[in-house]
């Protein structure tokens, strides 16, 4: 089964809200300041039997950020860490020397198609933000094209796809909305991921205004609906 996750600042209330809504996987939003309190974050995280992925801070990092991010990764037995390209380029050697087994997943951003394929080819581990792909790389193309493009990407690079961001994007709408806001798009992505037996997290990366129990629960219910339908179709083929 796919691992549908939410993303939040690692505070006690956010852990509880995600758990009550039904999520069993989560990504942490982190800053250099938050990473100064790794012990507290790990202690709170262990209260919930969730699988976690940290997101390395996007700015104001120094060697302490790297050390503390590695400590959090190891204490929670994480399987990947999201990182933006500039931070990866700056700190990849430090990560490699201190923790060779860490799986850094480099995120795509405002890339054209040529740059996108270079990003996928050149980085050892990937975090595909499908919203960025649709909005910036494919310029709000028709739905069938984004799904075909995504499938082509999976054919070539599924082996180093460690993590996925999948907000409920629709052309012309705001970014970072819940998955249930774009059901057809999300269902199409889930289907393709299930076909390749993808094992990483699929994260509903949403803005703070949607970090409510209602919106989180709606995403969980959407996945449960899709999974029940998917299972019924699979059973019918047997």
N, C-alpha and C positions, 0 to 999 in steps of 0.2 A: 504494500500500500504506500502511496505517496505520503511524504511528511510535510504537512501544511503548517506553516509557522507564522507567528506575528513578530513584530519588532518593537522594542520599547527601551526607555531609559531604565537601567536596573535598580529601580526603587521598590520597596516592599509592596506598595499599593499596585504597581504595574504587574508584578509577578502574580499577585492574587487575582487581579482583574482578568489576566490572560487565562489563568487556571480555571476560574469559575466559568469563563466563556467556553471552555472546552479545548483550548490549545494545549498540545503536549510537546511542542517544539517552539523555540524562540531564538531571535537574534538580538543582541545587545547593541544599542547605540552608546558609544563611548566617547569621552573626551580625555585629554591629558589629565584634567583635574579629577575626573571620576576614577581614573586608573590609579590614583594615589591611595585609593581605599579598596584595593583588590580583596583583602581579607573579608571585609563586610559584604561585598558583592557575592563572593563565593559562598559565604555562610548563608546568606539569604537564598541564593540559587539552589543550594542543596536541600532546602526545605521542600522543594517541589521536584518530583521525578520527571523533569523535562530534559530534553537534549538541547544544548545551547551552541550558538555560533557567535563569537564576538566580532564587532566591526571596529577595526583599528581607527583611532581618531584621524580626522581629516586635516588637522592643523595643530600648531604649537607643540609638536612632538620633539622629544629628545631621547637620549639613551634610556632614561627611566621609563618612558612610555613603552619602549620595546621590551624591557625587562619585565615590567608589570603585565603587559599584554600576554607575554609568554607564560608568566606565572598563572594568570587567570585561565588561559587555554589549557594548561596542564592540570590545574586543580579540578576543572570541570570536565576533563577528558573530552575536549571538543574535537571535532573532525575536520574543521576548516576555520579560517579567519578571513573575513572580508577586508580588503584594503584597496584604496584608490591608487591609480597608476603613479602619480608623483611620489606618494609615500612608499610604494613598493620599490620604485627606482632608487629612492634615497636610502631605504633601510633593509633591502633584501639581503645584502651581504651580512649585516648584523644579525638578522633573523637566522640565516643559514648557519652562521658560526655558533650561535647560542642554542639553537633548536633545529637541527637538520631535518627532523621529521615533520615539522609544522607544515600544514597545507594552506598556503596563502592563495586566496581566491581574488584575483584582480578584477575590478569592476569596469565595465564599459560605460562611457559617458557620451559626450556630444561628438560622435565620430561619423564621418561619411562612410559609404560602403567600403571603399578601399581601406580606409583606416580601421574599420571594424574587422575586416579579415586579417589585417596585420596584427591588431590587438589579440585576436584569437590564436594566431599562429605563434606569436613571439612570447607570450606569457605561459609559464609552466602550469598554472592553475587559474581557473576562471570563475568569476561570479557574473553571470549574465543577468543584466537588468533588462527585462523584456519591454518594459515601458520606455526606457531610453532607446532601445532598438527601434520601436515603432515610431516614436515621436521625432527623434533626432536623426537616426540613420536612414529610415525609410520614409520620413517626412509625411506621416499620417496616411500611408497608402491604404488601399482596401484590405479588409480583414483576411481574405484568402491569400493575399500576397505575404502578409506578415507571417502567417502560419506556414506557408511553403518555405519562406526564407528561414524560419526557425527550424523546420525539419531538415533543411540543407545543412544548417549549422550543427545540428545533432549528429547527422551522418558523418561529419568531419571531425568534430571536437568533443563528442560525448565523453570520451575517456578522461578529459581534464576539466570537465564541468563539475565543480565542487559545490556550487551554491547558485540559487536563483532568486532574484527579486521579481515579484509578479503582482504589482498593484492592479486595480481594476480600471485600466486606462481605456479611454475612448477619445478619438481625434476631436479636438476642439474643446475638450473638457479639462479641468484642472488635473494636475499630476497627484500621485500618491493618495488615491481614493481606495476604499476597500474593494476586494475582489468581486463582491456581489454586485458592484456597480457596472460590471462589464462581463456578464455571464457567458455570452457566446465566445468571447475572446479567451477567457480563463478556461472554459471547458475544452477548447481546442488545444491550448497549451498542455493542460493536464493529460489529455488523451495521448499526445505525442510523447510526453515524458513517461507515461505508464507503458507505452509500447517498447521503450528501451530499458525498462526496469530501473529507472533513475532512483538513486538512494540518498541524494543530498536533500537539503531543506528547500522548500518553495515558500518564500516569504511574502506575505501581504504587507508590503512596506507602505505605511499610511501616515498621513499628517496627524498632528496632535489632536485636532478637532474630531477625528474619528476614533480616538483611543477611548472608546466608551464600551461598556459591557454589551450594549445593544449591537453596535456595529461589529464588534469582535465576534459576538455570537452568530450574527448573520453570515459571516464568512465561514464559520465552522459548519453551520447548517447547510450552506451552499455546497461545501465539500461532501458532507454526508449524503446529500441528495444525489450529487454526481456519482459518488462511489456506489450507492445502491443501484442506480441505473446502469452503471458500468458493469457491476457484478451480474446483474440480470442479463445483460447482453452477452457477457462471457459465458454464462451458464447455458444460454440458448444455443451457443455454437458447439457445445459438447455433444 
